[in-house]
Amino acid sequence: MTAKKTQHQKIVAMVQIALFAAIIAVCSWIQIPMTVPFTMQTFAVFCALTTLGGKGGTISILIYIVLGAVGVPVFAGFTGGIGILFGTTGGYIIGFLFTGLLYWLITHFFGEKLPVMILALVLGLAVCYAFGTAWFMIVYAKDSGSVGLLTALGWCVFPFILPDCVKMALAILIGKRLPKRLIQRV
């Protein structure tokens, strides 16, 4: 009975990970075009982490990135391919993986208490912003000439801070409530 239950739990976990990889893709298609498109990706990334935990959420982020890298149109604007990852916004997509890894690390050592989750997501988002902005500046400099840090932050970070904080709060609320409902339905 235990082996059967364990097998069932593994299948449920794989389905949930795949589901969140798909949710991240769908949320990337909901966008407002800007220098760095405003999408709901970060919301889906946060939801994956708060719902599945650090390990499952990070795996779903990795699956999303790999699908996009091999050409499946899962990125913003129904795009895909390795070229997107090497473009101006690719650093933010890769930064989602760093967000997941940092969330996983912090919650692994300190538990998934609310203050820990908030800290882990805030730090993960800061790393994503830093990596993505540095990447943006390097790629933009090659394509269009150098851009200053404040200009890059004005294009790529400042407009997103408040919306990302709202997305984070909603994802934490969902993550705290959704797993129990998922488990009851399965």
VEXMARTOR-528452 format. One line per 2 residues: their letters; for each residue x, y, z of C-alpha. Coordinates in Angstrom, 1 decimal. Example, Ala and Ser with C-alpha at 12.3 -4.5 7.8 and 13.67 -1.06 7.14 Angstrom:
2
as = 12.3 -4.5 7.8; 13.7 -1.1 7.1
This chain:
186
mt = 0.0 0.0 0.0; 2.8 2.4 0.8
ak = 4.6 1.8 -2.5; 1.3 2.5 -4.3
kt = 0.7 5.7 -2.4; 4.3 6.8 -3.0
qh = 3.9 6.2 -6.8; 0.6 8.1 -6.7
qk = 2.3 11.0 -4.9; 5.1 11.1 -7.5
iv = 2.6 11.1 -10.4; 0.6 13.9 -8.7
am = 3.8 15.9 -8.2; 4.9 15.5 -11.8
vq = 1.4 16.6 -13.1; 1.5 19.6 -10.8
ia = 5.0 20.6 -12.0; 3.9 20.3 -15.6
lf = 0.8 22.2 -14.9; 2.7 25.1 -13.4
aa = 5.2 25.1 -16.3; 2.2 25.5 -18.6
ii = 0.7 28.2 -16.4; 4.0 30.2 -16.6
av = 3.8 29.9 -20.4; 0.2 31.1 -20.5
cs = 1.0 34.0 -18.1; 3.9 35.0 -20.3
wi = 1.5 35.5 -23.2; -0.6 38.1 -21.2
qi = 1.5 41.2 -21.8; 1.7 44.9 -22.2
pm = 4.5 45.6 -24.7; 7.3 47.8 -23.3
tv = 11.1 47.7 -23.5; 10.9 44.8 -21.2
pf = 7.3 43.5 -21.7; 5.0 43.6 -18.7
tm = 3.7 40.1 -18.3; 2.1 37.9 -15.7
qt = 5.1 35.5 -15.8; 6.4 36.7 -12.4
fa = 3.0 36.0 -10.9; 3.1 32.4 -12.2
vf = 6.7 31.9 -11.1; 5.7 33.1 -7.6
ca = 2.6 30.9 -7.6; 4.7 27.8 -8.7
lt = 7.1 28.4 -5.8; 4.6 29.1 -3.1
tl = 2.2 26.3 -4.2; 4.7 23.5 -5.1
gg = 7.5 24.6 -2.8; 11.0 25.4 -3.7
kg = 11.9 22.1 -5.4; 8.7 21.6 -7.4
gt = 8.4 25.3 -8.3; 12.1 25.5 -9.5
is = 11.6 22.4 -11.6; 8.5 23.9 -13.3
il = 10.5 27.1 -14.0; 13.3 25.0 -15.5
iy = 10.9 23.0 -17.7; 9.4 26.3 -18.9
iv = 12.8 27.7 -19.8; 13.9 24.5 -21.5
lg = 10.7 24.3 -23.6; 11.3 27.9 -24.7
av = 14.9 27.3 -25.4; 14.1 24.4 -27.8
gv = 11.7 26.5 -29.7; 8.3 26.0 -28.1
pv = 6.6 29.4 -28.2; 6.2 29.8 -24.4
fa = 7.9 33.2 -24.0; 6.3 36.6 -24.2
gf = 4.7 37.4 -27.6; 4.3 33.6 -28.4
tg = 8.1 33.4 -29.0; 10.5 30.6 -28.4
gi = 14.1 29.6 -29.2; 17.5 30.0 -27.8
gi = 17.8 33.4 -29.4; 15.2 34.8 -27.0
lf = 17.4 33.8 -24.1; 20.3 35.6 -25.7
gt = 18.2 38.7 -26.4; 17.6 41.7 -24.2
tg = 15.0 40.1 -22.0; 16.6 36.7 -21.8
gy = 18.4 37.6 -18.5; 15.0 38.0 -16.8
ii = 13.8 34.6 -18.0; 17.0 33.0 -16.8
gf = 16.7 35.1 -13.6; 13.4 33.3 -12.8
lf = 15.5 30.1 -12.3; 17.7 32.0 -9.8
tg = 14.6 33.2 -8.1; 13.4 29.6 -7.8
ll = 16.8 28.3 -6.6; 17.1 31.0 -4.0
yw = 13.5 30.4 -2.8; 14.3 26.7 -2.5
li = 17.5 27.2 -0.6; 16.0 29.7 1.9
th = 12.8 27.8 2.6; 14.8 24.5 2.8
ff = 16.9 25.9 5.7; 14.3 28.2 7.4
ge = 10.9 26.6 6.6; 7.9 27.9 4.7
kl = 6.7 30.3 7.3; 5.2 33.5 5.9
pv = 8.1 35.9 6.8; 10.5 33.4 5.3
mi = 8.5 33.0 2.1; 8.3 36.8 1.7
la = 12.0 37.2 2.3; 12.8 34.4 -0.1
lv = 10.6 35.9 -2.9; 11.9 39.4 -2.4
lg = 15.5 38.3 -2.5; 14.8 36.0 -5.4
la = 13.1 38.9 -7.3; 16.1 41.2 -6.5
vc = 18.5 38.6 -8.0; 16.3 38.3 -11.0
ya = 16.2 42.1 -11.5; 20.0 42.3 -11.0
fg = 20.8 39.5 -13.4; 18.2 40.5 -16.0
ta = 19.3 44.2 -15.9; 23.0 43.4 -16.2
wf = 22.1 41.0 -19.1; 19.9 43.7 -20.7
mi = 22.7 46.3 -20.5; 25.3 43.9 -22.1
vy = 23.0 42.8 -25.0; 21.6 46.4 -25.5
ak = 25.1 47.7 -25.7; 26.0 45.2 -28.5
ds = 22.8 46.0 -30.4; 22.2 49.7 -29.9
gs = 25.0 51.3 -27.9; 25.7 51.5 -24.3
vg = 23.0 52.4 -21.8; 23.5 53.7 -18.3
ll = 22.5 51.8 -15.2; 19.8 54.3 -14.1
ta = 18.3 54.3 -17.6; 18.3 50.5 -17.7
lg = 16.7 50.4 -14.2; 14.1 53.0 -15.4
wc = 13.2 50.8 -18.4; 13.6 47.4 -16.8
vf = 13.0 47.5 -13.0; 11.4 50.6 -11.6
pf = 8.1 50.2 -13.5; 7.8 46.6 -12.3
il = 8.5 46.9 -8.6; 5.0 47.8 -7.4
pd = 3.2 45.4 -9.8; 5.6 42.6 -8.9
cv = 5.0 43.2 -5.1; 1.2 42.9 -5.7
km = 1.8 39.7 -7.7; 3.9 38.4 -4.9
al = 1.3 39.1 -2.3; -1.4 37.4 -4.4
ai = 0.8 34.4 -5.1; 1.5 33.9 -1.3
li = -2.2 34.0 -0.6; -2.8 31.4 -3.3
gk = 0.1 29.3 -2.3; -1.0 29.2 1.3
rl = -4.5 28.0 0.3; -4.2 26.1 -3.0
pk = -2.2 23.0 -2.0; -4.8 21.8 0.4
rl = -7.5 22.1 -2.2; -5.3 20.3 -4.8
iq = -4.7 17.5 -2.4; -8.4 17.1 -1.6
rv = -9.3 16.9 -5.3; -6.7 14.3 -6.2
